[in-house]
Structure formats: C-alpha cells, structure tokens
Amino acid sequence: MPSHQSISDIEIVNAPWNKELTISEAVYEGGFKMLRVRIKEGKRYTDLELDPATAAHMAKLIGDWAKANEDLGASPEGHGA
C-alpha cells in the first residue's frame, strides 16, 4: 500500500464494549482519498480504509440497521439513541 501524504481526524467515537473508533481522512499521492476507520480494542488496533463508494454503501447499511433497531434503546454501556 502506498504511504499517505496526510491523515486528518474527523471524529472519535466511543463504542460499546470499551472500543474506540477514530474516523479519519487519509490522502495519498496524487490526491487519492480514503476514509479510515481505526478500531482500538485495548492495545490492539485495526485499520479499515474505504473508498467513497464503499463508505457510502456501508453508511446506508448502517443507517438502515440503526433505523430498524432504534426501538431497542441504549447499548450495554449506555450509548444509544
């Protein structure tokens, strides 16, 4: 994978079960951009980089799921609607 020119954090989200999601924009040579989701679980990190089409598809899936399950209330650690 080519190295990035810059990474700009967009937001940090605290998720259930003590996970932290850092949403960032990674810019590569030539201006190519990816949305980076970094999942922190204790000392472990997992990076997922998405192109715009994949990010849009996932956003729709996540939004549809959240809407279908909004009546479930708060998550195990109080994160919820």
For each residue, the residues with C-beta under 8 A, 3 or more apart:
1:
2: 28 29
3: 28 29
4: 7 26 27 28
5: 27 28 29
6: 26 27
7: 4 24 25 26 27 36
8: 24 25 27
9: 12 22 23 24
10: 23 24 25
11: 22 23
12: 9 20 21 22 23
13: 20 21 22 23
14: 19 20 21 79
15: 19 20 21 79
16: 19 75 76 77 79
17: 76 77
18: 41 42 77
19: 14 15 16 39 40 41
20: 12 13 14 15 39 40
21: 12 13 14 15 37 38 39 40
22: 9 11 12 13 36 37 38 40
23: 9 10 11 12 13 35 36 37
24: 7 8 9 10 35 36 38
25: 7 8 10 33 34 35 36
26: 4 6 7 33 34 35 36 49
27: 4 5 6 7 8 31 32 33
28: 2 3 4 5 31 32 33 34
29: 2 3 5 32
30:
31: 27 28
32: 27 28 29
33: 25 26 27 28 52
34: 25 26 28 49 50 51
35: 23 24 25 26 49 50 51 52 55
36: 7 22 23 24 25 26 47 48 49 50
37: 21 22 23 47 48 49 50
38: 21 22 24 45 46 47 48
39: 19 20 21 45 46 47 48
40: 19 20 21 22 44 45
41: 18 19 44 45 46
42: 18
43:
44: 40 41
45: 38 39 40 41
46: 38 39 41
47: 36 37 38 39
48: 36 37 38 39
49: 26 34 35 36 37
50: 34 35 36 37 54 55 58
51: 34 35 54 55
52: 33 35 55 56
53: 56 57
54: 50 51 57 58
55: 35 50 51 52 58 59
56: 52 53 59 60
57: 53 54 60 61
58: 50 54 55 61 62
59: 55 56 62 63
60: 56 57 63 64
61: 57 58 64 65
62: 58 59 65 66
63: 59 60 66 67
64: 60 61 67 68
65: 61 62 68 69
66: 62 63 69 70
67: 63 64 70
68: 64 65
69: 65 66 72
70: 66 67 81
71:
72: 69 80
73: 80 81
74: 78 79 80 81
75: 16 78 79 80
76: 16 17
77: 16 17 18
78: 74 75
79: 14 15 16 74 75
80: 72 73 74 75
81: 70 73 74
